[in-house]
Amino acid sequence: MTMSFAIFFAGIFVATFAIAGLFFLKFWKASRDPFFLHFVIFCWMICLERITAVVLEITQQSLSANSETLIWVYVIRLLAFAVILSAILKKNGYFGR
């Protein structure tokens, strides 16, 4: 079984964002600032998005599934960036505290 570069780099991407999420979790535990908690959620959602993309890529190769299943990758990514946007807007006072 050969491993493509895309899957290899997706693994590096997942590991990097998972570690970044752990760092933000450490900062959140120290300060209890919800801004850091939003970044934890963002990092781990991006990890989930990459894992989902790789799993769908592997299953599409073996099952020849259609591209409609890839919508979940984009939905997870959209939700992750919505979390970051809400964190920034809340930190700048656009939402109630």
DSSP file (Angstrom, degrees, kcal/mol; ACC not computed):
  #  RESIDUE AA STRUCTURE BP1 BP2  ACC     N-H-->O    O-->H-N    N-H-->O    O-->H-N    TCO  KAPPA ALPHA  PHI   PSI    X-CA   Y-CA   Z-CA
    1    1 A M              0   0    0      0, 0.0     2,-0.3     0, 0.0     0, 0.0   0.000 360.0 360.0 360.0 126.1    0.0    0.0    0.0
    2    2 A T        -     0   0    0      0, 0.0     2,-0.5     0, 0.0     0, 0.0  -0.712 360.0-140.4 -97.6 148.4    1.5    3.3   -1.0
    3    3 A M        -     0   0    0     -2,-0.3     2,-0.1     4,-0.0     0, 0.0  -0.923  17.0-138.3-109.3 125.9    0.9    6.5    0.9
    4    4 A S     >  -     0   0    0     -2,-0.5     4,-2.0     1,-0.1     5,-0.1  -0.366  21.2-115.5 -79.2 161.8    0.4    9.7   -1.2
    5    5 A F  H  > S+     0   0    0      1,-0.2     4,-3.0     2,-0.2     5,-0.3   0.838 114.2  60.5 -64.5 -32.0    2.0   13.0   -0.3
    6    6 A A  H  > S+     0   0    0      1,-0.2     4,-1.9     2,-0.2    -1,-0.2   0.916 107.5  43.6 -63.0 -42.4   -1.4   14.5    0.3
    7    7 A I  H  > S+     0   0    0      2,-0.2     4,-1.8     1,-0.2    -1,-0.2   0.895 113.7  51.9 -69.7 -39.3   -2.2   11.9    3.1
    8    8 A F  H  X S+     0   0    0     -4,-2.0     4,-1.7     1,-0.2    -2,-0.2   0.939 113.0  43.6 -60.6 -48.6    1.3   12.4    4.6
    9    9 A F  H  X S+     0   0    0     -4,-3.0     4,-2.5     1,-0.2    -1,-0.2   0.813 108.8  58.3 -70.3 -29.2    0.9   16.2    4.7
   10   10 A A  H  X S+     0   0    0     -4,-1.9     4,-2.6    -5,-0.3    -1,-0.2   0.887 105.3  51.5 -64.1 -37.3   -2.6   15.9    6.0
   11   11 A G  H  X S+     0   0    0     -4,-1.8     4,-2.4     2,-0.2    -2,-0.2   0.903 110.4  47.2 -64.9 -41.3   -1.2   13.9    8.9
   12   12 A I  H  X S+     0   0    0     -4,-1.7     4,-2.5     2,-0.2    -2,-0.2   0.909 112.0  51.5 -63.7 -41.5    1.4   16.6    9.6
   13   13 A F  H  X S+     0   0    0     -4,-2.5     4,-2.4     2,-0.2     5,-0.2   0.916 110.8  47.6 -60.6 -45.9   -1.4   19.2    9.4
   14   14 A V  H  X S+     0   0    0     -4,-2.6     4,-2.4     1,-0.2    -2,-0.2   0.925 112.8  48.3 -63.1 -45.7   -3.6   17.2   11.9
   15   15 A A  H  X S+     0   0    0     -4,-2.4     4,-2.2     2,-0.2    -2,-0.2   0.906 111.8  49.9 -62.9 -41.2   -0.7   16.8   14.4
   16   16 A T  H  X S+     0   0    0     -4,-2.5     4,-2.3     1,-0.2    -2,-0.2   0.928 113.8  43.8 -64.6 -45.9    0.3   20.5   14.2
   17   17 A F  H  X S+     0   0    0     -4,-2.4     4,-2.2     2,-0.2    -1,-0.2   0.845 111.4  54.7 -70.4 -31.8   -3.3   21.7   14.8
   18   18 A A  H  X S+     0   0    0     -4,-2.4     4,-1.7    -5,-0.2    -1,-0.2   0.915 110.7  45.5 -65.5 -41.7   -3.8   19.2   17.6
   19   19 A I  H  X S+     0   0    0     -4,-2.2     4,-2.1     2,-0.2    -2,-0.2   0.898 111.4  52.3 -67.5 -40.3   -0.7   20.4   19.4
   20   20 A A  H  X S+     0   0    0     -4,-2.3     4,-2.4     1,-0.2    -2,-0.2   0.899 107.7  53.2 -61.3 -39.1   -1.7   24.0   18.8
   21   21 A G  H  X S+     0   0    0     -4,-2.2     4,-2.0     1,-0.2    -1,-0.2   0.878 107.1  51.6 -62.0 -38.1   -5.1   23.2   20.3
   22   22 A L  H  X S+     0   0    0     -4,-1.7     4,-2.0     2,-0.2    -2,-0.2   0.891 108.8  50.6 -66.7 -38.8   -3.3   21.7   23.4
   23   23 A F  H  X S+     0   0    0     -4,-2.1     4,-2.1     2,-0.2    -2,-0.2   0.931 111.2  47.6 -63.2 -44.8   -1.3   24.9   23.8
   24   24 A F  H  X S+     0   0    0     -4,-2.4     4,-2.4     1,-0.2    -1,-0.2   0.850 108.7  55.5 -65.5 -32.1   -4.5   27.1   23.6
   25   25 A L  H  X S+     0   0    0     -4,-2.0     4,-2.4     2,-0.2    -1,-0.2   0.896 106.6  50.8 -64.4 -39.1   -6.1   24.7   26.1
   26   26 A K  H  X S+     0   0    0     -4,-2.0     4,-1.6     2,-0.2    -2,-0.2   0.918 111.9  46.8 -62.7 -43.7   -3.2   25.4   28.5
   27   27 A F  H  X S+     0   0    0     -4,-2.1     4,-2.2     1,-0.2     5,-0.3   0.878 111.4  51.8 -66.5 -36.9   -3.7   29.1   28.0
   28   28 A W  H  X S+     0   0    0     -4,-2.4     4,-3.4     1,-0.2    -2,-0.2   0.911 107.9  51.4 -66.5 -41.2   -7.4   28.8   28.5
   29   29 A K  H  < S+     0   0    0     -4,-2.4    -1,-0.2     1,-0.2    -2,-0.2   0.854 113.2  46.3 -63.2 -33.7   -7.0   26.9   31.8
   30   30 A A  H  < S+     0   0    0     -4,-1.6    -1,-0.2    -5,-0.2    -2,-0.2   0.871 130.4  19.2 -76.3 -37.0   -4.6   29.6   33.1
   31   31 A S  H  < S-     0   0    0     -4,-2.2    -2,-0.2    -5,-0.1    -3,-0.2   0.681  82.6-141.0-109.3 -20.7   -6.7   32.6   32.1
   32   32 A R     <  +     0   0    0     -4,-3.4    -4,-0.1    -5,-0.3    -3,-0.1   0.757  46.7 155.0  58.6  26.1  -10.3   31.2   31.6
   33   33 A D    >>  -     0   0    0     -6,-0.3     3,-1.2    -5,-0.2     4,-1.1  -0.747  44.2-144.3 -82.3 122.5  -10.6   33.7   28.7
   34   34 A P  H 3> S+     0   0    0      0, 0.0     4,-2.3     0, 0.0     5,-0.2   0.723  94.2  73.7 -62.2 -19.5  -13.2   32.3   26.3
   35   35 A F  H 3> S+     0   0    0      1,-0.2     4,-1.5     2,-0.2     5,-0.1   0.915  98.3  45.6 -58.7 -43.3  -11.1   33.6   23.4
   36   36 A F  H <> S+     0   0    0     -3,-1.2     4,-2.0     1,-0.2    -1,-0.2   0.863 109.0  55.6 -69.5 -35.3   -8.6   30.8   23.9
   37   37 A L  H  X S+     0   0    0     -4,-1.1     4,-2.4     1,-0.2    -2,-0.2   0.887 104.9  53.3 -64.3 -37.8  -11.4   28.2   24.2
   38   38 A H  H  X S+     0   0    0     -4,-2.3     4,-2.4     1,-0.2    -1,-0.2   0.889 108.1  50.4 -62.2 -38.7  -12.6   29.3   20.8
   39   39 A F  H  X S+     0   0    0     -4,-1.5     4,-2.6     2,-0.2    -2,-0.2   0.859 107.8  53.4 -68.9 -34.2   -9.2   28.7   19.4
   40   40 A V  H  X S+     0   0    0     -4,-2.0     4,-2.3     2,-0.2     5,-0.2   0.949 111.1  46.0 -61.0 -49.1   -9.1   25.3   21.0
   41   41 A I  H  X S+     0   0    0     -4,-2.4     4,-2.1     1,-0.2    -2,-0.2   0.905 112.6  51.2 -61.4 -42.3  -12.4   24.4   19.3
   42   42 A F  H  X S+     0   0    0     -4,-2.4     4,-2.2     2,-0.2    -2,-0.2   0.943 110.4  47.9 -60.3 -49.3  -11.1   25.9   16.0
   43   43 A C  H  X S+     0   0    0     -4,-2.6     4,-1.8     1,-0.2    -2,-0.2   0.911 114.4  45.3 -61.0 -43.9   -7.9   23.8   16.0
   44   44 A W  H  X S+     0   0    0     -4,-2.3     4,-2.2     1,-0.2    -1,-0.2   0.817 110.5  53.7 -74.1 -28.8   -9.6   20.6   16.9
   45   45 A M  H  X S+     0   0    0     -4,-2.1     4,-2.3    -5,-0.2    -1,-0.2   0.874 107.5  51.5 -69.8 -35.7  -12.4   21.2   14.3
   46   46 A I  H  X S+     0   0    0     -4,-2.2     4,-2.3     2,-0.2    -2,-0.2   0.887 108.6  51.8 -66.2 -37.7   -9.7   21.7   11.6
   47   47 A C  H  X S+     0   0    0     -4,-1.8     4,-2.4     2,-0.2    -2,-0.2   0.939 110.4  48.1 -60.0 -46.1   -8.1   18.4   12.7
   48   48 A L  H  X S+     0   0    0     -4,-2.2     4,-2.5     1,-0.2    -2,-0.2   0.883 109.6  53.6 -61.5 -38.9  -11.5   16.7   12.3
   49   49 A E  H  X S+     0   0    0     -4,-2.3     4,-2.2     2,-0.2    -1,-0.2   0.913 110.5  45.5 -63.6 -43.5  -11.9   18.3    8.9
   50   50 A R  H  X S+     0   0    0     -4,-2.3     4,-2.3     2,-0.2    -2,-0.2   0.901 113.1  50.0 -68.2 -40.4   -8.6   17.0    7.7
   51   51 A I  H  X S+     0   0    0     -4,-2.4     4,-2.6     1,-0.2     5,-0.2   0.922 111.7  49.0 -62.9 -43.4   -9.3   13.5    9.1
   52   52 A T  H  X S+     0   0    0     -4,-2.5     4,-2.6     1,-0.2     5,-0.2   0.905 110.1  51.6 -61.3 -42.2  -12.7   13.5    7.4
   53   53 A A  H  X S+     0   0    0     -4,-2.2     4,-2.1     2,-0.2    -2,-0.2   0.912 112.0  45.8 -62.9 -42.6  -11.1   14.6    4.1
   54   54 A V  H  X S+     0   0    0     -4,-2.3     4,-2.5     2,-0.2    -2,-0.2   0.924 113.2  49.1 -67.7 -43.7   -8.5   11.8    4.2
   55   55 A V  H  X S+     0   0    0     -4,-2.6     4,-2.6     1,-0.2     5,-0.2   0.919 113.1  47.3 -62.4 -42.8  -11.1    9.2    5.2
   56   56 A L  H  X S+     0   0    0     -4,-2.6     4,-2.2    -5,-0.2    -1,-0.2   0.874 110.8  52.4 -66.5 -35.9  -13.4   10.3    2.4
   57   57 A E  H  X S+     0   0    0     -4,-2.1     4,-1.6    -5,-0.2    -2,-0.2   0.917 112.0  45.4 -64.9 -42.3  -10.5   10.3   -0.1
   58   58 A I  H  X S+     0   0    0     -4,-2.5     4,-1.7     1,-0.2    -2,-0.2   0.921 115.1  46.4 -67.5 -43.6   -9.6    6.7    0.8
   59   59 A T  H  X S+     0   0    0     -4,-2.6     4,-3.0     1,-0.2     5,-0.3   0.840 109.4  55.1 -70.3 -31.2  -13.2    5.5    0.7
   60   60 A Q  H  X S+     0   0    0     -4,-2.2     4,-1.6    -5,-0.2    -1,-0.2   0.863 106.8  51.4 -68.7 -33.5  -13.9    7.2   -2.6
   61   61 A Q  H  < S+     0   0    0     -4,-1.6    -2,-0.2    -5,-0.2    -1,-0.2   0.900 119.5  34.9 -67.6 -39.1  -10.9    5.4   -4.1
   62   62 A S  H  < S+     0   0    0     -4,-1.7    -2,-0.2     1,-0.1    -1,-0.2   0.831 132.3  28.4 -86.2 -31.8  -12.1    2.1   -3.0
   63   63 A L  H  < S-     0   0    0     -4,-3.0    -3,-0.2    -5,-0.2    -2,-0.2   0.507  93.4-133.0-105.7  -6.4  -15.8    2.6   -3.3
   64   64 A S     <  -     0   0    0     -4,-1.6    -4,-0.2    -5,-0.3    -3,-0.1   0.912  40.1-179.1  49.9  49.4  -15.8    5.1   -6.1
   65   65 A A        -     0   0    0     -6,-0.3    -1,-0.1    -9,-0.2     2,-0.1  -0.277  27.9-100.6 -72.3 162.3  -18.3    7.3   -4.2
   66   66 A N    >   -     0   0    0      1,-0.1     3,-1.1    -2,-0.0     4,-0.2  -0.306  29.1-107.5 -82.6 170.3  -19.6   10.5   -5.6
   67   67 A S  G >  S+     0   0    0      1,-0.2     3,-1.2     2,-0.1     4,-0.2   0.484 101.0  88.9 -79.2  -1.6  -18.4   14.0   -4.7
   68   68 A E  G >  S+     0   0    0      1,-0.3     3,-1.0     2,-0.2    -1,-0.2   0.745  79.4  63.1 -68.2 -20.9  -21.5   14.8   -2.8
   69   69 A T  G X  S+     0   0    0     -3,-1.1     3,-1.3     1,-0.2     4,-0.3   0.712  86.5  73.1 -74.3 -19.0  -20.0   13.3    0.4
   70   70 A L  G X> S+     0   0    0     -3,-1.2     4,-1.2     1,-0.3     3,-0.8   0.606  73.1  84.7 -71.2  -9.6  -17.2   16.0    0.3
   71   71 A I  H <> S+     0   0    0     -3,-1.0     4,-2.2     1,-0.2    -1,-0.3   0.832  81.3  62.7 -60.0 -30.8  -19.7   18.6    1.4
   72   72 A W  H <> S+     0   0    0     -3,-1.3     4,-2.2     1,-0.2    -1,-0.2   0.834  97.4  56.2 -66.4 -31.6  -19.0   17.5    5.0
   73   73 A V  H <> S+     0   0    0     -3,-0.8     4,-2.0    -4,-0.3    -1,-0.2   0.935 111.6  42.5 -62.9 -45.3  -15.4   18.6    4.7
   74   74 A Y  H  X S+     0   0    0     -4,-1.2     4,-2.5     2,-0.2    -2,-0.2   0.826 111.3  54.9 -73.5 -31.3  -16.5   22.1    3.8
   75   75 A V  H  X S+     0   0    0     -4,-2.2     4,-2.4     2,-0.2    -1,-0.2   0.929 110.0  46.5 -66.3 -44.4  -19.3   22.2    6.4
   76   76 A I  H  X S+     0   0    0     -4,-2.2     4,-2.2     2,-0.2    -2,-0.2   0.919 113.9  48.5 -63.2 -42.8  -16.8   21.4    9.2
   77   77 A R  H  X S+     0   0    0     -4,-2.0     4,-2.3     2,-0.2    -2,-0.2   0.903 110.9  50.9 -64.5 -41.1  -14.3   24.0    7.8
   78   78 A L  H  X S+     0   0    0     -4,-2.5     4,-1.8     1,-0.2    -2,-0.2   0.914 110.9  48.1 -62.7 -43.1  -17.1   26.6    7.6
   79   79 A L  H  X S+     0   0    0     -4,-2.4     4,-1.8     2,-0.2    -1,-0.2   0.881 109.6  53.6 -65.0 -37.7  -18.1   25.9   11.2
   80   80 A A  H  X S+     0   0    0     -4,-2.2     4,-1.7     1,-0.2    -2,-0.2   0.930 111.1  44.6 -63.1 -45.3  -14.5   26.1   12.4
   81   81 A F  H  X S+     0   0    0     -4,-2.3     4,-2.4     1,-0.2    -1,-0.2   0.803 108.9  57.3 -71.6 -26.6  -14.0   29.5   10.7
   82   82 A A  H  X S+     0   0    0     -4,-1.8     4,-2.4     2,-0.2    -1,-0.2   0.865 104.5  53.1 -66.9 -35.3  -17.3   30.7   12.1
   83   83 A V  H  X S+     0   0    0     -4,-1.8     4,-2.0     2,-0.2    -2,-0.2   0.923 110.9  46.1 -63.0 -44.7  -16.0   29.9   15.6
   84   84 A I  H  X S+     0   0    0     -4,-1.7     4,-2.4     2,-0.2    -2,-0.2   0.918 112.3  50.4 -65.1 -43.6  -12.9   32.0   15.0
   85   85 A L  H  X S+     0   0    0     -4,-2.4     4,-2.6     1,-0.2     5,-0.2   0.913 110.9  48.7 -61.6 -42.2  -15.0   34.9   13.6
   86   86 A S  H  X S+     0   0    0     -4,-2.4     4,-2.4     1,-0.2    -1,-0.2   0.866 110.0  52.7 -66.7 -34.2  -17.3   34.8   16.6
   87   87 A A  H  X S+     0   0    0     -4,-2.0     4,-2.4     2,-0.2    -2,-0.2   0.922 111.7  45.3 -65.0 -43.5  -14.3   34.8   18.9
   88   88 A I  H  X S+     0   0    0     -4,-2.4     4,-1.8     2,-0.2    -2,-0.2   0.925 114.7  47.2 -66.7 -44.5  -12.8   37.8   17.3
   89   89 A L  H  <>S+     0   0    0     -4,-2.6     5,-2.7     1,-0.2     6,-0.6   0.897 113.7  48.1 -65.2 -39.2  -16.1   39.7   17.2
   90   90 A K  H ><5S+     0   0    0     -4,-2.4     3,-1.2     4,-0.2    -1,-0.2   0.903 110.0  51.9 -67.2 -40.2  -16.8   38.9   20.8
   91   91 A K  H 3<5S+     0   0    0     -4,-2.4    -1,-0.2     1,-0.3    -2,-0.2   0.841 109.2  51.0 -65.2 -32.4  -13.3   39.9   21.9
   92   92 A N  T 3<5S-     0   0    0     -4,-1.8    -1,-0.3    -5,-0.2    -2,-0.2   0.395 121.8-106.7 -87.2   3.1  -13.8   43.3   20.1
   93   93 A G  T < 5S+     0   0    0     -3,-1.2    -3,-0.2    -4,-0.2    -2,-0.1   0.614  84.2 123.3  89.3  12.5  -17.1   43.9   21.9
   94   94 A Y  S   <S+     0   0    0     -5,-2.7     2,-0.3    -6,-0.2    -4,-0.2   0.779  74.9  45.9 -78.1 -24.8  -19.5   43.3   19.0
   95   95 A F  S    S-     0   0    0     -6,-0.6     2,-0.0    -9,-0.1    -2,-0.0  -0.741 102.6 -91.1-107.5 161.8  -21.3   40.6   21.0
   96   96 A G              0   0    0     -2,-0.3    -1,-0.1     1,-0.1    -2,-0.1  -0.344 360.0 360.0 -68.4 153.7  -22.4   40.8   24.6
   97   97 A R              0   0    0     -4,-0.1    -1,-0.1    -2,-0.0    -7,-0.0   0.437 360.0 360.0 -90.7 360.0  -20.0   39.6   27.2
